[in-house]
Each structure stands twice: as C-alpha cells, then as structure tokens.
Amino acid sequence: MSDITSQSFPYPDRRQPSANGPEPFVERRQFGNSHSHLSPGARELGTAIDRYKLEHRRRFVTYEEIYEIILKLGYTKPEAMAQKQA
C-alpha cells in the first residue's frame, strides 16, 4: 500500500494553507463573506449566525440551529399567522 501523503497530485491540496497561495487565507463559508448588501434585519441575523458559528466552532449550521438563533434574537410568530395555521 502506498503512502498517499507522499504522492504528487495534479491539483493543489487546498486543505493546507500554501506558502505561495493568496494572502490572507480565506476560509470557505456557508453564507457570503459580507453582510453589506443586506437589509438591517437580515444583517442582524447574518451577524448572529456568524457569532454562533464562531462560538460553537461550526463551519455549517443546521436549520434547527438557525431556528434557535432566530428565537434568541427575539423573533416570534405573529398571533394572526399562528391562528391561521392552527
């Protein structure tokens, strides 16, 4: 069995930062890198998601985690909508 780490690949290994790669090393993200194009409410949510991901060391979040973040921001379903769906 050959040692895969010693093989030469025809493509760059993007798992490790390269000494001659672009600086600074930019990590791929689930969502965009900027919130500047968002409305104030969406910017608040995006910032809260980014903060959650940093605090919990998560690169990607689930729908359940996003729902938890939304609730922590204080958002609730309006009564009129809750009654229509009941």
DSSP file (Angstrom, degrees, kcal/mol; ACC not computed):
  #  RESIDUE AA STRUCTURE BP1 BP2  ACC     N-H-->O    O-->H-N    N-H-->O    O-->H-N    TCO  KAPPA ALPHA  PHI   PSI    X-CA   Y-CA   Z-CA
    1    1 A M              0   0    0      0, 0.0     2,-0.2     0, 0.0     0, 0.0   0.000 360.0 360.0 360.0 131.5    0.0    0.0    0.0
    2    2 A S        -     0   0    0      1,-0.1     2,-0.8     2,-0.0     3,-0.1  -0.518 360.0-109.1 -88.3 153.9    1.5    3.4   -1.0
    3    3 A D    >   -     0   0    0     -2,-0.2     3,-1.1     1,-0.2     4,-0.4  -0.713  25.0-159.5 -81.3 111.8    1.7    6.4    1.3
    4    4 A I  G >  S+     0   0    0     -2,-0.8     3,-0.8     1,-0.3    -1,-0.2   0.772  86.5  62.2 -66.7 -26.7   -0.9    8.9   -0.2
    5    5 A T  G 3  S+     0   0    0      1,-0.2    -1,-0.3    -3,-0.1    -2,-0.0   0.743 102.6  50.6 -72.1 -21.4    0.7   11.9    1.5
    6    6 A S  G <  S+     0   0    0     -3,-1.1    -1,-0.2     2,-0.1    -2,-0.2   0.525  89.6 103.0 -93.8  -4.6    4.0   11.3   -0.4
    7    7 A Q  S <  S-     0   0    0     -3,-0.8     2,-0.6    -4,-0.4    -3,-0.0  -0.411  73.6-121.9 -76.5 153.8    2.3   11.1   -3.8
    8    8 A S        -     0   0    0     -2,-0.1    -2,-0.1     2,-0.0    -1,-0.1  -0.861  27.7-157.4 -96.5 124.4    2.3   14.0   -6.3
    9    9 A F        -     0   0    0     -2,-0.6     4,-0.1     2,-0.2     0, 0.0  -0.757  21.7-131.7-103.0 148.7   -1.2   15.2   -7.2
   10   10 A P  S    S+     0   0    0      0, 0.0    -1,-0.1     0, 0.0    -2,-0.0   0.436  92.3  53.1 -76.7   2.2   -2.0   17.2  -10.4
   11   11 A Y  S    S-     0   0    0      0, 0.0    -2,-0.2     0, 0.0     2,-0.1  -0.936  95.7 -94.5-134.2 156.5   -4.0   19.7   -8.3
   12   12 A P        -     0   0    0      0, 0.0     2,-1.0     0, 0.0     3,-0.0  -0.425  33.8-119.5 -72.3 145.7   -3.2   21.8   -5.2
   13   13 A D    >   -     0   0    0      1,-0.2     3,-0.9    -2,-0.1    -4,-0.0  -0.753  30.1-175.5 -82.7 102.5   -4.1   20.5   -1.8
   14   14 A R  T 3   +     0   0    0     -2,-1.0    -1,-0.2     1,-0.2     4,-0.1   0.459  68.9  80.5 -83.0  -0.7   -6.5   23.2   -0.6
   15   15 A R  T 3  S+     0   0    0      1,-0.1    -1,-0.2     2,-0.1    -2,-0.0   0.773  93.7  50.5 -74.9 -24.1   -6.8   21.6    2.9
   16   16 A Q  S <  S-     0   0    0     -3,-0.9    -1,-0.1     0, 0.0     2,-0.0  -0.927  95.9-109.0-114.6 136.6   -3.5   23.2    3.9
   17   17 A P        -     0   0    0      0, 0.0     2,-0.3     0, 0.0    -2,-0.1  -0.384  36.7-132.2 -60.5 139.7   -2.6   26.9    3.5
   18   18 A S    >   -     0   0    0      4,-0.1     3,-1.1     1,-0.1     7,-0.0  -0.744   4.9-137.6 -97.9 142.4    0.1   27.3    0.8
   19   19 A A  T 3  S+     0   0    0     -2,-0.3    -1,-0.1     1,-0.3     4,-0.0   0.838 109.5  36.6 -65.6 -32.7    3.2   29.4    1.3
   20   20 A N  T 3  S+     0   0    0      2,-0.0    -1,-0.3    -3,-0.0     3,-0.1   0.139  99.2 107.5-106.9  20.6    2.8   30.8   -2.2
   21   21 A G  S <  S-     0   0    0     -3,-1.1     4,-0.1     1,-0.2     2,-0.1  -0.244  84.1 -63.3 -85.9 179.5   -1.0   31.0   -2.2
   22   22 A P        -     0   0    0      0, 0.0    -1,-0.2     0, 0.0    -4,-0.1  -0.358  65.7-102.9 -65.0 142.8   -3.2   34.1   -1.9
   23   23 A E  S    S+     0   0    0      2,-0.1     2,-0.1    -3,-0.1    -4,-0.0  -0.918  96.4  32.0-114.8 142.4   -2.9   36.1    1.3
   24   24 A P  S    S-     0   0    0      0, 0.0     2,-0.3     0, 0.0    -1,-0.1   0.711  92.5-120.4 -75.8 160.3   -4.7   36.1    3.6
   25   25 A F        -     0   0    0     -2,-0.1     2,-0.6    -4,-0.1    -2,-0.1  -0.491  28.4-153.9 -65.4 123.1   -6.0   32.6    3.6
   26   26 A V        -     0   0    0     -2,-0.3     2,-0.3    -4,-0.1    -1,-0.1  -0.898   5.8-140.7-106.7 122.3   -9.8   32.9    3.2
   27   27 A E        -     0   0    0     -2,-0.6     2,-0.1     1,-0.1    -2,-0.0  -0.591  24.1-110.4 -81.2 139.6  -11.9   30.0    4.6
   28   28 A R        -     0   0    0     -2,-0.3     2,-0.3     1,-0.0    -1,-0.1  -0.426  39.7-157.0 -66.7 144.4  -14.9   28.9    2.6
   29   29 A R        -     0   0    0      2,-0.1    31,-0.1     1,-0.1     4,-0.1  -0.858  28.0-126.5-126.3 159.2  -18.2   29.8    4.3
   30   30 A Q  S    S+     0   0    0     29,-0.6     2,-0.2    -2,-0.3    -1,-0.1   0.890 100.5  25.9 -67.8 -39.9  -21.7   28.5    4.2
   31   31 A F  S    S-     0   0    0      1,-0.2    -2,-0.1    15,-0.1     0, 0.0  -0.616 107.8 -67.1-115.2 176.1  -23.0   32.0    3.5
   32   32 A G        -     0   0    0     -2,-0.2    -1,-0.2     2,-0.1    -2,-0.1  -0.045  38.3-120.8 -61.6 167.1  -21.4   35.0    1.9
   33   33 A N  S    S+     0   0    0     -4,-0.1     2,-0.4     1,-0.0    -1,-0.1   0.560  91.0  54.4 -85.9  -9.5  -18.4   36.9    3.4
   34   34 A S        -     0   0    0      1,-0.1     3,-0.1     3,-0.0    -2,-0.1  -0.961  48.4-171.4-132.2 144.2  -20.2   40.2    3.6
   35   35 A H    >   +     0   0    0     -2,-0.4     3,-1.6     1,-0.1    -1,-0.1   0.261  63.6 104.6-108.7   8.1  -23.4   41.5    5.0
   36   36 A S  T 3  S+     0   0    0      1,-0.3    -1,-0.1     7,-0.0     7,-0.1   0.777  77.7  51.9 -65.3 -27.4  -23.2   44.9    3.4
   37   37 A H  T 3  S+     0   0    0     -3,-0.1    -1,-0.3     2,-0.0     2,-0.2   0.439  94.5  96.8 -88.1   0.9  -25.8   44.2    0.8
   38   38 A L  S <  S-     0   0    0     -3,-1.6    -3,-0.1     1,-0.1     0, 0.0  -0.506  79.6-106.0 -93.2 157.7  -28.4   43.0    3.3
   39   39 A S     >  -     0   0    0     -2,-0.2     4,-2.7     1,-0.1     5,-0.2  -0.309  43.9 -99.6 -68.4 163.8  -31.3   44.8    4.9
   40   40 A P  H  > S+     0   0    0      0, 0.0     4,-2.1     0, 0.0     5,-0.1   0.890 123.7  47.7 -56.5 -41.6  -30.8   45.8    8.6
   41   41 A G  H  > S+     0   0    0      2,-0.2     4,-2.0     1,-0.2     5,-0.1   0.915 114.0  45.8 -66.2 -43.1  -32.8   42.8    9.9
   42   42 A A  H  > S+     0   0    0      2,-0.2     4,-2.8     1,-0.2    -1,-0.2   0.861 111.0  53.8 -67.9 -34.9  -31.0   40.3    7.6
   43   43 A R  H  X S+     0   0    0     -4,-2.7     4,-2.5     2,-0.2    -2,-0.2   0.903 107.6  50.9 -64.4 -40.8  -27.7   41.8    8.6
   44   44 A E  H  X S+     0   0    0     -4,-2.1     4,-2.2    -5,-0.2    -2,-0.2   0.915 112.7  46.1 -62.1 -43.3  -28.6   41.3   12.3
   45   45 A L  H  X S+     0   0    0     -4,-2.0     4,-2.5     2,-0.2    -2,-0.2   0.927 112.4  50.2 -65.5 -45.2  -29.4   37.6   11.5
   46   46 A G  H  X S+     0   0    0     -4,-2.8     4,-2.4     1,-0.2    -2,-0.2   0.901 111.7  48.0 -60.1 -42.5  -26.3   37.1    9.5
   47   47 A T  H  X S+     0   0    0     -4,-2.5     4,-2.5     2,-0.2    -1,-0.2   0.898 111.5  50.5 -65.1 -40.8  -24.1   38.6   12.2
   48   48 A A  H  X S+     0   0    0     -4,-2.2     4,-2.4     2,-0.2    -2,-0.2   0.890 110.8  49.1 -65.0 -39.1  -25.8   36.4   14.8
   49   49 A I  H  X S+     0   0    0     -4,-2.5     4,-2.6     2,-0.2    -2,-0.2   0.923 111.4  49.2 -65.6 -44.2  -25.3   33.3   12.7
   50   50 A D  H  X S+     0   0    0     -4,-2.4     4,-2.1     1,-0.2    -2,-0.2   0.919 111.9  48.8 -60.0 -43.4  -21.6   34.2   12.3
   51   51 A R  H  X S+     0   0    0     -4,-2.5     4,-2.7     2,-0.2    -2,-0.2   0.916 111.4  50.1 -62.9 -43.4  -21.2   34.7   16.0
   52   52 A Y  H  X S+     0   0    0     -4,-2.4     4,-2.4     1,-0.2    -2,-0.2   0.919 109.8  51.0 -59.7 -44.8  -22.9   31.4   16.7
   53   53 A K  H  <>S+     0   0    0     -4,-2.6     5,-2.5     1,-0.2     4,-0.4   0.885 112.8  45.5 -63.4 -39.1  -20.6   29.6   14.3
   54   54 A L  H ><5S+     0   0    0     -4,-2.1     3,-0.7     3,-0.2    -2,-0.2   0.926 114.0  48.1 -68.3 -44.8  -17.5   31.1   15.9
   55   55 A E  H 3<5S+     0   0    0     -4,-2.7    -2,-0.2     1,-0.2    -1,-0.2   0.857 121.1  36.1 -64.8 -35.7  -18.7   30.4   19.5
   56   56 A H  T 3<5S-     0   0    0     -4,-2.4    -1,-0.2    -5,-0.2    -2,-0.2   0.309 106.7-122.3-102.7   7.6  -19.6   26.8   18.7
   57   57 A R  T < 5 +     0   0    0     -3,-0.7     2,-0.4    -4,-0.4    -3,-0.2   0.922  60.2 149.0  51.5  51.4  -16.8   26.1   16.3
   58   58 A R      < -     0   0    0     -5,-2.5    -1,-0.2    -6,-0.2    -2,-0.1  -0.961  37.9-170.5-117.7 130.3  -19.2   25.2   13.5
   59   59 A R  S    S+     0   0    0     -2,-0.4   -29,-0.6     1,-0.2     2,-0.4   0.847  83.1  27.4 -82.4 -38.0  -18.5   25.8    9.8
   60   60 A F  S    S-     0   0    0    -31,-0.1     2,-0.3   -30,-0.1    -1,-0.2  -0.947  74.5-151.5-125.2 145.9  -22.0   24.9    8.7
   61   61 A V        -     0   0    0     -2,-0.4     2,-0.1    -3,-0.1   -12,-0.0  -0.844  13.2-127.1-116.6 153.9  -25.2   25.2   10.7
   62   62 A T     >  -     0   0    0     -2,-0.3     4,-2.2     1,-0.1     5,-0.2  -0.432  30.1-106.1 -90.4 168.6  -28.4   23.2   10.5
   63   63 A Y  H  > S+     0   0    0      1,-0.2     4,-2.5     2,-0.2     5,-0.2   0.874 122.5  56.4 -60.9 -36.6  -32.0   24.6   10.1
   64   64 A E  H  > S+     0   0    0      1,-0.2     4,-2.1     2,-0.2    -1,-0.2   0.900 107.6  47.5 -62.4 -41.2  -32.6   23.7   13.8
   65   65 A E  H  > S+     0   0    0      2,-0.2     4,-2.3     1,-0.2    -2,-0.2   0.893 110.9  50.9 -67.8 -39.6  -29.6   25.9   14.8
   66   66 A I  H  X S+     0   0    0     -4,-2.2     4,-2.5     2,-0.2    -2,-0.2   0.912 109.7  50.9 -63.2 -41.3  -30.8   28.8   12.6
   67   67 A Y  H  X S+     0   0    0     -4,-2.5     4,-2.4     1,-0.2    -2,-0.2   0.910 109.2  50.9 -61.5 -42.1  -34.2   28.5   14.2
   68   68 A E  H  X S+     0   0    0     -4,-2.1     4,-2.2     2,-0.2    -2,-0.2   0.903 110.2  49.6 -60.7 -42.5  -32.6   28.6   17.7
   69   69 A I  H  X S+     0   0    0     -4,-2.3     4,-1.5     2,-0.2    -2,-0.2   0.913 109.6  51.3 -63.4 -43.7  -30.6   31.7   16.7
   70   70 A I  H  <>S+     0   0    0     -4,-2.5     5,-1.7     1,-0.2     4,-0.4   0.912 110.7  48.4 -61.1 -43.7  -33.8   33.4   15.4
   71   71 A L  H ><5S+     0   0    0     -4,-2.4     3,-1.4     1,-0.2    -1,-0.2   0.896 108.4  53.9 -64.0 -39.7  -35.6   32.7   18.7
   72   72 A K  H 3<5S+     0   0    0     -4,-2.2    -1,-0.2     1,-0.3    -2,-0.2   0.796 101.5  59.8 -66.0 -26.9  -32.6   34.0   20.7
   73   73 A L  T 3<5S-     0   0    0     -4,-1.5    -1,-0.3    -3,-0.2    -2,-0.2   0.619 123.0-108.5 -74.1 -11.4  -32.8   37.3   18.7
   74   74 A G  T < 5 +     0   0    0     -3,-1.4     2,-0.2    -4,-0.4    -3,-0.2   0.524  66.1 149.9 100.0   6.7  -36.4   37.6   20.0
   75   75 A Y      < +     0   0    0     -5,-1.7     2,-0.3     0, 0.0    -1,-0.3  -0.531  18.8 178.4 -75.8 139.1  -38.4   36.9   16.9
   76   76 A T        -     0   0    0     -2,-0.2     3,-0.0     0, 0.0    -5,-0.0  -0.938  36.1 -99.0-135.1 159.1  -41.8   35.3   17.3
   77   77 A K        -     0   0    0     -2,-0.3     5,-0.0     1,-0.1     0, 0.0  -0.647  46.9-111.5 -77.2 129.6  -44.6   34.2   15.0
   78   78 A P     >  -     0   0    0      0, 0.0     4,-2.0     0, 0.0     3,-0.3  -0.285  22.2-120.5 -60.1 147.2  -47.3   36.8   14.9
   79   79 A E  H  > S+     0   0    0      1,-0.2     4,-2.5     2,-0.2     5,-0.2   0.884 111.4  57.1 -56.9 -42.4  -50.6   35.7   16.5
   80   80 A A  H  > S+     0   0    0      1,-0.2     4,-1.8     2,-0.2    -1,-0.2   0.908 109.5  45.1 -58.7 -43.2  -52.6   36.2   13.3
   81   81 A M  H  > S+     0   0    0     -3,-0.3     4,-1.6     1,-0.2    -1,-0.2   0.884 111.8  52.5 -68.0 -38.5  -50.3   33.8   11.4
   82   82 A A  H  X S+     0   0    0     -4,-2.0     4,-0.7     1,-0.2    -2,-0.2   0.881 110.1  48.2 -66.0 -38.4  -50.4   31.3   14.3
   83   83 A Q  H  < S+     0   0    0     -4,-2.5     3,-0.4     1,-0.2    -1,-0.2   0.873 108.9  53.2 -70.3 -37.5  -54.2   31.2   14.3
   84   84 A K  H  < S+     0   0    0     -4,-1.8    -1,-0.2     1,-0.2    -2,-0.2   0.860 111.8  45.5 -64.8 -35.8  -54.4   30.8   10.5
   85   85 A Q  H  <        0   0    0     -4,-1.6    -1,-0.2     1,-0.2    -2,-0.2   0.604 360.0 360.0 -85.3 -11.8  -52.1   27.8   10.6
   86   86 A A     <        0   0    0     -4,-0.7    -1,-0.2    -3,-0.4    -2,-0.1   0.470 360.0 360.0 -77.5 360.0  -53.9   26.1   13.6
